[in-house]
Amino acid sequence: MEISAIESGMGLSKIFPEQGKIGSSSTAEGAGKFFSELVSKVNDMQVQSDKSIQGLASGENKNLHEVMIAVEKASISFQFMSQVRNKALEAYQEVMRMQV
């Protein structure tokens, strides 16, 4: 079983610019694209979780463990997105406090 790093699976390298590109609009566009993709993926997991809960309640799905796995995946992905957002805001606030 191979465990890949977070950077390779979530595209975090898109946020950090290469040398010489700091402050360019491509960096802002890359970060905006990353966050929009992240929100989209989290939303998809939430929708999938809701569908599995509805399937369990209606009797279509009889595997409670699969429903619980879907719910936990959605919860963990939301927590991850929230922490990425918090860290990005902290970094932005730190940059804004810097004196030039």
C-alpha positions as CSV (number, residue, x, y, z in Angstrom):
1,M,0.0,0.0,0.0
2,E,1.5,3.3,-1.1
3,I,0.7,6.5,0.7
4,S,1.2,9.6,-1.3
5,A,2.0,13.0,0.1
6,I,-0.7,15.7,0.4
7,E,1.1,17.9,-2.1
8,S,0.8,15.3,-4.8
9,G,-2.9,14.6,-4.2
10,M,-4.4,18.0,-3.6
11,G,-2.3,20.2,-5.9
12,L,-0.8,22.4,-3.1
13,S,2.2,23.1,-5.3
14,K,0.0,25.3,-7.4
15,I,-0.4,27.8,-4.5
16,F,3.3,28.3,-4.0
17,P,4.8,30.2,-7.0
18,E,8.2,29.5,-8.6
19,Q,10.9,32.0,-8.0
20,G,10.4,35.1,-10.1
21,K,6.7,34.8,-10.2
22,I,5.9,36.3,-6.8
23,G,3.2,38.9,-7.0
24,S,2.1,38.0,-10.5
25,S,-1.5,37.6,-11.5
26,S,-0.9,34.0,-12.5
27,T,-0.2,33.2,-8.8
28,A,-3.5,34.7,-7.7
29,E,-5.3,32.9,-10.5
30,G,-3.6,29.6,-9.5
31,A,-4.6,30.0,-5.9
32,G,-8.2,31.0,-6.9
33,K,-8.4,27.9,-9.1
34,F,-7.1,25.7,-6.4
35,F,-9.6,27.0,-3.8
36,S,-12.5,26.7,-6.3
37,E,-11.5,23.1,-7.1
38,L,-11.2,22.3,-3.4
39,V,-14.6,23.7,-2.6
40,S,-16.1,21.8,-5.6
41,K,-14.6,18.5,-4.4
42,V,-15.8,19.0,-0.9
43,N,-19.3,19.9,-2.1
44,D,-19.3,16.7,-4.2
45,M,-18.4,14.7,-1.2
46,Q,-21.2,16.3,0.9
47,V,-23.7,15.6,-1.9
48,Q,-22.5,12.0,-2.1
49,S,-22.8,11.7,1.7
50,D,-26.4,13.1,1.6
51,K,-27.4,10.6,-1.1
52,S,-26.0,7.7,0.8
53,I,-27.9,8.8,3.9
54,Q,-31.1,9.1,2.0
55,G,-30.5,5.7,0.4
56,L,-30.1,4.2,3.9
57,A,-33.2,5.9,5.2
58,S,-35.3,4.7,2.2
59,G,-34.0,1.2,2.4
60,E,-32.1,1.2,-0.9
61,N,-28.7,0.8,0.8
62,K,-28.4,-1.7,3.6
63,N,-24.7,-1.2,4.3
64,L,-24.4,1.2,7.3
65,H,-20.6,1.0,7.2
66,E,-20.5,2.4,3.7
67,V,-22.8,5.3,4.7
68,M,-20.6,6.0,7.7
69,I,-17.5,6.0,5.6
70,A,-19.1,8.5,3.1
71,V,-20.1,10.7,6.0
72,E,-16.7,10.7,7.6
73,K,-15.0,11.4,4.2
74,A,-17.2,14.4,3.8
75,S,-16.5,15.6,7.3
76,I,-12.8,15.2,7.1
77,S,-12.6,16.9,3.7
78,F,-14.6,19.8,5.0
79,Q,-12.3,20.1,8.1
80,F,-9.3,20.0,5.7
81,M,-10.8,22.8,3.5
82,S,-11.5,24.9,6.6
83,Q,-8.0,24.5,7.9
84,V,-6.5,25.4,4.5
85,R,-8.7,28.5,4.4
86,N,-7.7,29.5,7.9
87,K,-4.0,29.1,7.1
88,A,-4.4,31.1,3.9
89,L,-6.1,33.9,5.9
90,E,-3.4,33.9,8.5
91,A,-0.7,34.1,5.9
92,Y,-2.5,37.0,4.2
93,Q,-2.9,38.9,7.5
94,E,0.8,38.3,8.3
95,V,1.8,39.8,4.9
96,M,-0.5,42.8,5.4
97,R,1.1,43.4,8.8
98,M,4.6,43.6,7.3
99,Q,6.1,47.0,7.1
100,V,7.6,48.0,3.7
